């Protein structure tokens, strides 16, 4: 069974708006490395639609992009992508698959079938999966910014506190800090 790792950009005040992070070569290289380590990506519908609306064009060369962004896009194109949605059923982007039905069962089956692990990149979905106890690790890239607005990490709350064990930290040259935590048992 592979681990389910939640990874997302977050500001110091908890904002997870994708436009608030530092989108430079170093950040893209960081996330490309995370994607390389895992066997599949997992998103909610909204995140999937944001990604689907931009990255395939970068991978094809239809959009101008620096080399680090193009590398991310090409690798993302090839990576299996799983989407949780109760409102959308058709996911035409290359290697995209729908997880329907019971959330716990669907995501557990994905973890069981993906020994290299699954990289989760959706904030709202992370809240639901954390409520179900399915997230094993957290790899947050904390940006040196205070956004002053939402959406924020876990804004709809959790039923209780999650105890985590720090595995590593790594400062990036751009001022962001990569933080790796594992659930404490």
C-alpha positions, -999 to 999 in steps of 0.1 A, spaced: 0 0 0 13 35 -9 11 65 13 -13 93 7 7 126 9 -11 159 10 11 186 -6 1 222 -12 14 258 -14 3 277 17 11 313 29 20 320 65 -16 329 73 -29 296 58 -41 309 24 -41 281 -2 -51 303 -32 -30 291 -60 -22 327 -71 -6 336 -38 24 314 -38 58 320 -55 56 304 -89 92 303 -99 116 276 -112 126 265 -77 90 260 -67 81 241 -98 113 219 -94 102 211 -58 67 200 -69 82 181 -99 104 162 -75 73 153 -53 54 142 -84 83 120 -95 83 103 -61 47 93 -63 27 70 -85 -4 91 -90 -20 125 -85 -53 130 -66 -75 161 -69 -110 173 -63 -130 185 -93 -122 222 -89 -84 217 -87 -86 193 -116 -104 219 -137 -78 246 -128 -50 222 -138 -68 209 -169 -73 245 -181 -36 253 -183 -11 225 -180 -19 204 -211 -13 235 -233 21 240 -216 29 203 -221 20 206 -259 41 238 -262 10 259 -270 17 282 -240 50 299 -233 67 286 -202 101 284 -186 119 250 -187 110 241 -151 73 247 -158 74 228 -190 91 198 -173 63 198 -147 37 199 -174 52 171 -195 55 149 -164 20 158 -152 6 148 -187 20 113 -183 12 109 -146 -21 90 -137 -45 116 -124 -75 107 -102 -104 130 -96 -131 129 -69 -163 145 -81 -200 140 -75 -210 165 -102 -187 157 -132 -182 123 -148 -161 130 -179 -124 136 -175 -108 137 -209 -73 149 -200 -47 122 -207 -45 95 -179 -74 110 -159 -97 87 -139 -128 93 -119 -132 81 -83 -169 77 -78 -190 63 -50 -179 60 -14 -149 83 -8 -132 62 18 -134 30 -3 -124 47 -35 -93 64 -21 -83 34 0 -84 13 -32 -62 39 -50 -37 38 -21 -37 0 -21 -31 -1 -59 -4 25 -59 27 13 -40 47 44 -50 21 66 -32 -5 91 -41 1 129 -41 -30 148 -30 -31 185 -41 -66 198 -32 -74 217 0 -111 209 4 -106 172 -5 -77 170 20 -101 181 47 -125 153 38 -98 127 36 -82 139 68 -116 134 85 -115 98 73 -80 93 86 -66 86 51 -38 111 49 -4 97 59 20 126 52 19 163 47 45 181 25 36 217 27 55 245 9 51 275 32 56 308 13 69 340 30 36 359 24 6 369 43 -23 369 19 -50 383 43 -77 364 25 -89 328 18 -94 301 9 -75 288 39 -61 254 49 -88 233 67 -112 262 68 -142 240 73 -125 224 103 -116 189 116 -133 170 144 -101 169 164 -64 179 164 -40 160 142 -6 152 159 22 152 134 59 142 136 84 165 118 104 145 93 123 174 76 125 210 67 142 225 37 145 263 30 143 273 -6 163 303 -20 130 321 -27 122 322 10 97 294 10 102 265 34 94 229 25 80 211 56 75 173 57 54 158 84 40 123 91 10 115 112 20 106 147 5 74 159 
